Amino acid sequence: MGESAPELTVRNAFDERHGYALCPAQPEVAAYAVRLVRAFCARYDAAEVPSLMLEACGWLGFEHGSRHEKTAGADLSAGCRDLLSICLCAACRTGIEAAGADPTGVARAVRRTVDAEMRDGVRAPSAFPESLGEQAAQALRRHRQALTEQLTLRIAAPAPGRGSF
């Protein structure tokens, strides 16, 4: 779906789009997820399908390099892979800024850390505060947590009487 709507995909700090990953911060993506659950629940009642499980109610990261391919052989540190998984699309930039950080500064810090690992072999720290700074890391966490919680609640609403969200 990301190939047909690239403006709705995850976008990393290098402005590369992850065509396999729709960004849940995009209002159209959230609305689509709700419509899918609503349509499924209209077709199958809670007696037939008593629970639903959401596989990905958040961002698919760098390691999920396509629908099926993984990037295990890339020899990047876990910290570097995590940094490359941060979405900086327009919706996420707005959310990160609202949560208290400068998204341009986040992108700059990600690029600096990833470049140091790729060019100089300096492994990226495993914790975001060490790469982004404490304030930016906390803002990113707040943005992601709030969005995931809100989206999960929105998706669960059209599925009353079902568990396992």
C-alpha positions in Angstrom: 0.0 0.0 0.0 2.9 2.3 0.7 3.9 2.1 -3.0 0.5 3.5 -4.0 0.5 6.2 -1.3 4.1 7.0 -0.6 3.1 10.2 1.3 1.6 7.9 4.0 4.7 5.8 4.7 7.4 5.9 7.4 10.1 8.3 6.4 13.6 8.1 8.1 16.0 10.8 9.0 17.7 10.5 5.5 14.3 11.3 3.9 14.0 7.7 2.6 10.5 6.3 2.6 9.9 2.8 3.8 7.4 1.7 1.1 6.4 -1.4 3.1 5.4 0.6 6.2 2.4 2.9 6.5 2.9 5.5 9.3 0.2 5.2 12.0 0.6 8.9 12.7 -1.0 9.7 9.4 -4.7 10.3 9.9 -5.6 8.5 6.7 -3.7 5.4 7.9 -5.5 5.4 11.3 -8.8 5.8 9.6 -8.0 2.9 7.2 -7.2 0.7 10.2 -10.5 1.5 11.9 -12.4 0.8 8.6 -10.7 -2.6 8.3 -11.7 -3.6 11.8 -15.2 -2.3 11.4 -15.6 -4.2 8.1 -14.3 -7.4 9.6 -16.5 -7.1 12.7 -19.6 -6.4 10.5 -18.8 -9.7 8.7 -17.9 -11.9 11.7 -19.7 -11.4 15.0 -18.0 -11.9 18.4 -19.4 -15.4 18.7 -17.6 -16.5 15.5 -14.4 -14.5 16.2 -14.2 -13.7 19.9 -10.8 -11.9 19.8 -8.7 -9.9 17.4 -4.9 -9.5 17.6 -3.2 -6.4 16.1 0.2 -7.4 14.7 1.5 -3.9 14.2 -0.3 -1.0 15.8 2.8 1.2 15.5 5.7 1.7 13.2 7.4 -1.0 11.2 11.1 -0.4 11.6 14.2 -0.6 9.5 14.7 -4.3 10.1 11.5 -5.1 8.4 13.0 -4.1 5.0 10.0 -5.1 2.9 6.9 -7.3 3.2 9.1 -10.3 3.9 12.8 -9.4 3.6 14.8 -8.8 6.8 18.1 -6.9 7.1 19.9 -9.3 9.5 23.1 -9.3 7.3 23.5 -5.5 7.3 25.9 -5.7 10.3 24.4 -2.6 11.9 24.3 -2.2 15.7 20.9 -2.5 17.4 21.1 1.2 18.2 21.7 2.2 14.6 18.8 0.0 13.4 16.6 1.6 16.0 17.6 5.1 14.9 16.9 4.2 11.3 13.4 3.1 12.4 12.4 6.6 13.7 9.7 8.0 11.5 10.1 11.7 10.6 7.2 12.1 8.1 5.2 15.3 8.4 2.7 13.8 10.9 5.5 12.5 13.1 7.4 15.7 12.9 4.3 17.5 14.2 3.8 14.9 16.9 7.5 15.1 18.0 7.4 18.9 18.1 4.1 18.8 20.1 5.8 16.4 22.5 8.6 18.9 23.2 11.5 18.3 20.7 12.7 19.8 17.5 12.2 17.2 14.8 14.9 18.7 12.6 17.4 18.3 15.5 16.2 14.7 15.9 16.9 14.0 12.2 20.3 15.7 12.5 21.3 13.6 15.5 20.1 10.4 13.8 22.1 11.2 10.6 25.2 12.1 12.6 25.1 8.9 14.7 24.3 6.6 11.7 27.0 8.2 9.6 29.5 7.7 12.4 28.7 4.0 12.5 28.6 3.5 8.7 31.7 5.6 7.9 33.9 5.3 11.0 32.8 2.1 12.6 31.7 3.9 15.8 28.8 1.8 17.0 25.6 3.7 17.8 24.6 3.8 21.4 21.8 1.4 22.3 19.7 4.0 24.1 18.1 6.9 22.3 19.1 9.5 25.0 22.7 8.9 24.2 22.2 9.7 20.5 19.3 12.2 20.6 19.7 13.8 24.0 17.4 13.2 26.9 14.7 15.8 26.0 14.4 14.6 22.4 14.3 11.0 23.4 11.6 11.6 25.9 9.6 13.6 23.4 9.9 10.8 20.9 8.8 8.3 23.5 5.8 10.4 24.4 4.8 10.9 20.8 5.0 7.2 20.0 3.3 6.0 23.2 0.4 8.5 22.9 -0.2 7.7 19.3 -0.1 3.9 19.8 -2.5 4.1 22.8 -4.9 6.4 20.9 -4.8 4.2 17.7 -5.3 1.0 19.7 -8.4 2.5 21.4 -9.8 3.8 18.1 -9.3 0.4 16.5 -10.8 -1.5 19.4 -13.9 0.7 19.5 -15.7 -1.0 16.6 -15.0 -4.4 18.1 -17.0 -4.5 21.3 -17.1 -7.8 23.1 -13.8 -9.0 21.7 -10.6 -9.3 23.5 -6.9 -9.4 22.7 -6.1 -6.0 21.3 
